Amino acid sequence: MKKILIAVAMCATLVSCGGGNSHYFAGVENRTYNDSSAEFDTLAYAMGMNYSLNLKLRLSELNMDFDLYAQTMAETMEKGFTSFEDMEAQQKAFMELQSERFADFNMAMRKRQMGMDTVALPNVYDETFTNKDFTRMMAKLNALDLLTHSVPMNIHYTAEAIRDVKGVEADSLIDKTLRISQKTAMQTLRGYELQIKKNLEAQSIDWLKEIATKPNVDTLKVGNSLVYYRINSVGGVKPEPKDSVQIYYDLYSFRGRLLGSSDAQIKGMKENIERISKDEKLSDSMRQARIDMMNSHIERIQKQKTTLDRIFLPVFKECLPLIGEYGSITIWAPAHLAPQSRTILPGEAVVIDLQLTSVTKGVDLPQVNNPAAPQGKGHPIMITPQNGPKKDNAAKVNPGKPVNPKVASPKSVPAVKSVKVDPAKPAAKK
């Protein structure tokens, strides 16, 4: 059986949202509901299939409790979205669990995928962490992520699909056992990312209209679009095209989720150094080599600059000359001008805090690849405008993950690394 449909990777490297009321975040609008008397919801049912089929047929060793999975997911969604801080704390706990408990299991699964069918799968459970604990954790992560998508959905039928999947005993029985076919599920989910984009773009437009009325907010035309900005501190010497600059930044979704930050990347690296230093599986020389490599990268991030004319993203290039050295600016931009981020949803407008921390006049630095904004302190990263959902290159499913425009790796406990989503092909019968 091919992997079914689409899935989402968890990202636990983000920190909680900040910025306060001065950013005018819109908040998360919960559009899910639970109504057993309502007509059949094809999308909600397809979601349940997407969450649970791979867990049932490819990861049966995890002994997921599908009744508990459905119940916990429905209960979490009925409570509604709490905060991005809570969501990201749970994601971080899950990532730590993967590192500590599932590393050997994932390695064994990869060996099986390579044809080593006799490789035994280690037991990941004990008296302190059971299959029910894992089931609840997965269900809560799925539900919280789904709540952020702002798509109307009757979660009663998501739970029904998860329960129905419990009765699927083989690939060839999927269509016979479930209420909709794999083809129908695939066609339904194929348009899901477009629904996310449509709903969030509509909310973003209304939000930007409101931003335009806020105190000290001005308008700037970038291309054929308008962005809104507020100069928080004018600063000193203003940069010109051939001046080298160093930037600190925070990138938020319009609903308040911190998507990227100069400080966040360095903080994540320091946390990795701390984990590596405690990893008893590594030899002393290997441990020190990895720590030295990360420290070197941190130092490079903190020192690296780029020239203004090599900043690729128009929003950054147009707004930075409005402030001088040590100045800062807040920018509100529509979705199509937003920088790319592994966690940004289609259609989400953004809030960007920029601080110009260094301007060196007339220094033409060596060419770097497509720099636009710092990934760490003063380090340019490759960020480009969103181009909308891709339509080809189906990606492999990661088990038990909530649908989102990010895709994870195959046949293992959900992985950390996320990439852009492409609707995957439906599972095929053997």
Beta strands, then each sheet from edge to edge (+ up, - down):
strand 1: 32-33
strand 2: 153-154
strand 3: 218-222
strand 4: 225-233
strand 5: 244-253
strand 6: 258-261
strand 7: 306-307
strand 8: 328-333
strand 9: 350-360
strand 10: 373-376
strand 11: 379-381
strand 12: 406-407
strand 13: 419-420
sheet 1: 1+ 2+
sheet 2: 3+ 4- 8+ 9- 5+ 6-
sheet 3: 3+ 4- 8+ 9- 5+ 7-
sheet 4: 10+ 11-
sheet 5: 12+ 13-
end
